[in-house]
Amino acid sequence: MSSSVWVTALGSEFDNFLFAPIAEESNGMMLSVISALARLDLDPWQEANNLARLPGETATKRLAALLMAALPDGPSARRDPETIAARLTALLPRRPNPNVVWHKTLFGADDAEKLRAGVAMYVFFMVFMLVAQLIVANHRPSARLDNAPAQAAVKASPKLPLPNSGK
């Protein structure tokens, strides 16, 4: 599944993460995640999506590394990027791991999938029955027209004694 499936048009599911404050800059302005990622020339929504797909600890380590490169040089900002990253990754919506293969059974599937499976089974069954009828119809022995009058005469004539049999 491509990552674009998880990103909505506006990326609003990432708002809590992207607009969360990280640290105060030297000019007194708060640095947000979206600003920090933009400073690193990364697409903030794509990076948020990538982080959301990672396991928690891996996402925290990656974000901490990104923050180290983007944070201002103040003492409060550089104090503990791992703690800041852990707080921020908790704001991400969790996504299934793309490396894990999930097998859905018919019983665990949602209603739309059950309907599609039922329709597919019905169509398969109908095609199977039509093919079976065609095969049976083409393999039936056909009555031969050239033997029909002779067989009708044999069936219509009564049993007569043979002429020289004496009976």
C-alpha positions in Angstrom: 0.0 0.0 0.0 1.5 3.3 -1.0 2.0 6.0 1.6 -0.3 8.4 -0.3 -3.2 6.3 0.8 -2.7 7.4 4.4 -2.3 11.1 3.7 -5.6 13.0 3.3 -5.9 16.1 1.1 -5.2 18.5 3.9 -3.3 16.0 6.2 -5.5 17.1 9.1 -4.9 13.8 11.0 -1.3 15.1 11.5 -2.3 18.6 12.8 -1.7 17.8 16.5 1.8 16.5 15.7 2.8 19.1 13.1 1.7 22.2 15.0 3.0 21.0 18.4 5.6 23.4 19.9 9.1 22.1 20.2 11.2 24.9 21.8 11.5 28.6 22.0 13.8 30.3 19.6 16.2 33.1 20.4 13.7 35.7 19.1 11.0 34.4 21.6 8.9 32.6 18.9 7.9 29.0 19.4 9.3 26.5 17.0 6.8 23.9 15.8 7.4 20.5 14.2 6.1 21.8 10.9 8.7 24.6 10.9 11.5 22.3 12.0 10.8 19.8 9.2 10.5 22.6 6.7 13.9 23.9 7.8 15.3 20.5 6.9 13.7 20.8 3.5 11.4 17.9 4.2 7.7 17.8 3.3 6.2 17.9 6.8 3.1 15.9 5.9 5.1 13.2 4.2 7.5 13.0 7.0 4.7 12.8 9.5 3.2 10.0 7.5 6.5 8.2 7.4 6.9 8.5 11.1 3.4 7.3 11.8 4.1 4.1 9.9 7.2 3.3 11.9 7.1 1.4 15.3 7.0 3.9 18.2 10.7 3.6 19.3 12.0 3.8 15.7 9.8 6.9 15.0 11.1 8.5 18.2 14.7 7.9 17.3 14.3 9.2 13.8 12.5 12.3 15.0 15.1 12.9 17.7 17.8 12.8 15.0 15.8 15.3 12.8 15.3 17.6 15.8 19.0 17.6 16.6 19.6 19.1 13.1 16.7 21.5 13.2 16.6 22.8 16.8 17.9 26.2 17.7 21.1 26.5 19.7 19.4 27.4 23.0 20.1 25.3 26.2 16.4 24.3 26.6 16.1 23.1 23.0 19.2 20.8 23.0 18.6 19.5 26.5 16.9 16.3 25.7 15.8 15.7 22.0 14.8 12.1 22.9 12.2 13.3 25.4 10.9 15.9 23.1 10.7 13.4 20.2 8.9 10.9 22.5 6.3 13.5 23.5 5.8 14.5 19.8 5.5 11.0 18.4 2.8 10.2 20.9 0.7 12.8 18.9 1.0 10.8 15.7 -1.9 8.7 14.5 -0.6 5.1 14.5 -0.5 3.2 11.2 -0.1 -0.5 10.6 3.5 -1.6 9.9 3.8 -2.0 6.1 6.2 -5.0 6.6 3.5 -7.0 8.5 1.2 -8.9 6.3 -2.4 -9.1 7.6 -4.5 -11.9 6.4 -8.2 -11.2 6.5 -10.6 -14.1 6.6 -14.1 -13.9 5.4 -15.3 -13.9 9.0 -13.0 -11.0 10.0 -13.7 -8.9 6.9 -16.0 -5.9 6.8 -19.5 -6.1 5.2 -18.4 -4.7 1.8 -15.7 -7.3 1.5 -18.2 -10.0 2.5 -20.6 -8.8 -0.2 -17.8 -8.8 -2.8 -16.7 -12.3 -1.8 -20.3 -13.5 -2.0 -20.9 -12.0 -5.4 -17.7 -13.5 -6.7 -18.5 -16.9 -5.4 -22.0 -16.7 -6.9 -20.6 -15.7 -10.3 -18.0 -18.5 -10.1 -20.7 -21.0 -9.3 -22.9 -19.9 -12.2 -20.1 -20.0 -14.7 -19.2 -23.5 -13.4 -22.7 -24.7 -13.8 -23.0 -23.3 -17.3 -19.8 -25.0 -18.4 -20.8 -28.3 -16.8 -24.2 -28.2 -18.7 -22.4 -27.4 -22.0 -20.0 -30.4 -21.4 -22.8 -32.8 -20.6 -24.9 -31.6 -23.5 -22.1 -32.1 -26.0 -21.2 -35.6 -24.8 -24.7 -37.1 -24.9 -25.0 -39.8 -27.6 -27.3 -38.5 -30.3 -30.0 -40.7 -32.0 -29.0 -41.8 -35.4 -31.6 -41.0 -38.0 -30.5 -43.8 -40.4 -31.4 -46.6 -37.8 -34.6 -45.0 -36.7 -37.0 -46.8 -39.2 -35.4 -50.2 -38.7 -35.7 -49.9 -34.9 -39.3 -48.7 -35.2 -40.1 -51.8 -37.4 -38.6 -54.2 -34.9 -40.5 -52.7 -32.0 -43.8 -52.6 -33.9 -43.8 -56.2 -35.3 -45.3 -58.9 -33.1 -43.3 -62.1 -32.4 -44.2 -64.5 -35.1 -43.1 -68.1 -35.3 -40.4 -68.9 -37.7 -41.8 -70.4 -40.9 -40.0 -73.9 -40.7 -39.9 -74.2 -37.0 -43.1 -76.3 -36.8 -44.8 -74.4 -34.2 
